[in-house]
Amino acid sequence: MDERAEALFGVERAKRILKIFHYFSHGNTLERLAGNNELIFDVEHAVKDLIDAIAEKDKPHMDALIAAIQA
């Protein structure tokens, strides 16, 4: 997964995206999510990096995401 992300997003962007999504997608509890964790402050940036990368590299995918939101 990490290698594919690096190929799609570039090394630096992939690190930022994957660090956040790996942390918050595995074995989470409300206590863990509500805890005072510095990673929570980077979620917005990681999501923006991901959306920007999809918009730059996969226009049909981005168009489908926008259409699904507007439906």
Stockholm file with secondary structure:
# STOCKHOLM 1.0

chainA/1-71         MDERAEALFGVERAKRILKIFHYFSHGNTLERLAGNNELIFDVEHAVKDLIDAIAEKDKPHMDALIAAIQA
#=GR chainA/1-71 SS CHHHHHHHHCHHHHHHHHHHHHHHHSSCCHHHHHSCCGGGGGHHHHHHHHHHHHHHHCHHHHHHHHHHHHC
#=GC SS_cons        CHHHHHHHHCHHHHHHHHHHHHHHHSSCCHHHHHSCCGGGGGHHHHHHHHHHHHHHHCHHHHHHHHHHHHC
//
